[in-house]
Amino acid sequence: MKRHAFGTIAIAQMCQVTPPTIIRWLEEGHLPFFTTVGGHRKVWDDDLAAFLKKRNISIPAELKYLESKKVLIVDDEDQVRKVVKRAIQKSFPEIEIYEASDGYEAGHQMALLNPTLVILDIKLPGIDGYKVCKMIRSDPRLGNTKILTISGHNVEESQKRSLKSGADDFLGKPFDMNQLKEKLERLMQL
C-alpha cells in the first residue's frame, strides 16, 4: 500500500475549516508535515488520520482506507504464521492480515502498512526481536501500533524483556487459541 500526501487546501476541505487554520495547526506542531521542493506543505495520510482521531474529528471518505485494522504476523516459522493467521481470520474476518518471516521484511511491511497490531516472534533470524520492539517504539509514525510478542524460549524471561522493550503484551508458545483471541480483542479494542 502506497502512502499519500495531502496539501493544506485538501486538508482544509476534509476538516471543513479554512486553509489558514490548517497552516496554523502545522506551524503550532499539532500536525506533522513536510515541505516539497516547491515550498508546499504536505501531510502524510496516516499522520492526518491520527491527528483527526486524536481530536475526535470524523475520518473523511478520502481516508477511510486507513481505518481498516491491520495485523502483521512476524515469525520465521511458516506453521506458526499459518496457525495465527487462521485463528485471526476465524474470529475477526474483517481484519487485514500480513506476514513477514524475518526482521528485514517486517521493517519493510511496518513502513508500508502502519499496522494496528504486530504479532512478533522474539527469536528471529538475523535480528533480535527485542530490538525490533524498541525500533517500533522509537518511530513516531508507529505510535499507535500495539505489539504482542510471542516466544517459546525461557517464557518468563522473554515476557519480562519483551515488556521492558516496549511490547504491550506477551504470549508464550505453545499457546491456546482462546488466549490469542482474548489478547487480540484487548489490544485491538474489538
C-alpha positions in Angstrom: 0.0 0.0 0.0 1.4 3.4 -1.0 1.3 6.4 1.3 -0.5 9.5 0.1 0.3 13.1 0.9 -2.3 15.9 1.1 -1.8 19.7 0.8 -3.3 22.3 3.0 -6.3 23.1 0.8 -7.3 19.4 0.5 -6.9 19.0 4.3 -9.0 22.2 4.9 -11.8 20.8 2.8 -11.7 17.5 4.6 -11.8 19.1 8.0 -14.3 21.8 6.9 -12.0 24.6 8.1 -10.1 27.4 6.2 -6.6 26.8 4.8 -5.2 29.4 7.3 -6.5 27.2 10.2 -4.6 24.2 8.7 -1.4 26.3 8.3 -1.7 27.4 12.0 -2.1 23.8 13.1 1.0 22.9 11.1 3.1 25.8 12.5 2.0 25.1 16.0 3.2 21.5 15.6 -0.2 19.9 16.0 0.0 18.2 12.6 3.3 16.8 11.3 4.2 17.9 7.8 7.0 18.1 5.3 7.8 20.7 2.7 8.2 19.9 -1.0 11.0 21.3 -3.2 8.5 23.9 -4.4 7.8 25.1 -0.8 4.3 23.4 -0.4 3.4 21.9 2.9 2.2 18.3 2.7 0.9 15.9 5.3 1.1 12.1 5.1 -2.3 10.3 5.1 -1.6 8.3 8.3 -0.4 11.4 10.2 -3.6 13.2 9.1 -5.8 10.3 10.2 -4.1 10.1 13.6 -4.5 13.8 14.1 -8.2 13.7 13.2 -8.8 10.7 15.5 -7.0 12.4 18.4 -9.3 15.4 18.1 -12.5 13.4 17.5 -12.9 14.7 14.0 -14.6 12.2 11.8 -12.4 10.5 9.2 -13.4 11.8 5.7 -14.1 9.4 2.8 -10.6 10.1 1.3 -9.0 8.5 4.4 -11.4 5.6 5.1 -8.9 3.1 3.7 -6.7 3.8 6.7 -9.4 2.8 9.2 -9.2 -0.9 8.5 -7.5 -2.9 11.2 -4.2 -4.5 10.1 -2.2 -7.2 11.8 1.4 -8.0 10.8 2.5 -11.5 11.9 6.3 -11.7 12.2 7.6 -15.2 12.7 10.2 -17.3 10.9 8.2 -20.5 11.3 5.6 -20.9 8.5 3.4 -23.1 10.6 3.1 -20.6 13.4 2.2 -17.8 10.9 -0.4 -20.1 9.3 -2.0 -21.0 12.7 -2.1 -17.4 13.9 -3.5 -16.2 10.6 -6.2 -18.9 10.6 -7.2 -18.0 14.2 -7.5 -14.3 13.3 -9.5 -15.0 10.2 -11.9 -17.3 12.0 -12.6 -14.8 14.9 -12.1 -11.5 13.1 -12.7 -11.8 9.3 -12.7 -8.0 8.9 -9.0 -7.7 9.9 -6.4 -7.4 7.1 -3.5 -9.9 7.8 0.0 -9.5 6.5 3.0 -11.7 7.2 6.8 -11.4 7.4 9.3 -14.1 8.0 12.3 -12.0 9.1 13.3 -8.6 10.6 14.1 -7.0 7.2 10.7 -8.0 5.7 9.0 -6.9 8.9 10.6 -3.5 8.8 9.6 -3.0 5.2 6.0 -4.1 5.9 5.8 -1.8 9.0 6.8 1.2 6.9 4.1 0.4 4.3 1.3 -0.7 6.5 1.4 1.2 9.8 -0.4 -1.9 11.3 -2.8 -1.7 14.2 -1.0 -4.7 15.8 2.2 -6.6 15.3 2.5 -10.2 16.5 6.2 -10.5 16.9 8.3 -13.6 17.5 11.2 -12.7 19.7 13.7 -15.2 18.1 14.1 -14.1 14.5 16.9 -15.0 12.2 19.3 -12.1 11.8 17.7 -9.7 14.3 16.8 -9.6 17.9 13.0 -9.3 18.4 13.6 -7.0 21.4 15.4 -4.6 19.1 12.5 -4.7 16.7 10.2 -3.7 19.6 12.5 -0.8 20.5 12.6 0.3 16.9 8.8 0.3 16.6 8.5 2.3 19.8 11.1 4.8 18.7 9.3 5.6 15.4 6.7 8.3 16.0 4.6 7.2 12.9 4.0 3.8 14.7 3.0 5.4 18.0 -0.4 3.7 17.9 0.8 0.3 16.9 0.3 -2.4 19.5 2.9 -5.1 19.9 2.2 -8.7 21.0 5.4 -10.6 21.4 5.5 -14.4 21.3 8.2 -16.9 22.2 8.7 -20.5 23.4 12.2 -19.8 24.8 12.5 -19.2 28.5 9.0 -17.8 28.6 9.2 -15.9 31.9 12.4 -14.1 31.0 11.1 -13.4 27.4 8.0 -11.9 28.8 9.9 -9.6 31.2 12.3 -8.5 28.4 9.5 -8.0 25.9 7.5 -5.7 28.1 10.7 -3.8 29.0 11.5 -3.4 25.3 8.1 -1.8 24.6 5.7 -4.7 23.9 2.1 -4.3 25.0 1.6 -7.9 25.9 3.3 -11.3 25.6 2.1 -14.8 24.7 4.2 -17.9 25.4 4.4 -20.8 22.9 2.7 -23.1 22.6 -0.4 -21.0 23.2 -4.1 -21.7 23.3 -6.2 -20.0 20.6 -8.6 -18.6 23.2 -5.6 -16.8 24.8 -4.7 -15.4 21.4 -8.3 -14.3 20.8 -8.5 -12.6 24.2 -5.3 -10.7 23.6 -6.3 -9.6 20.1 -9.6 -8.3 21.4 -8.0 -6.3 24.2 -5.1 -5.0 22.1 -7.2 -4.0 19.1 -10.2 -3.0 21.2 -12.6 -5.3 19.2 
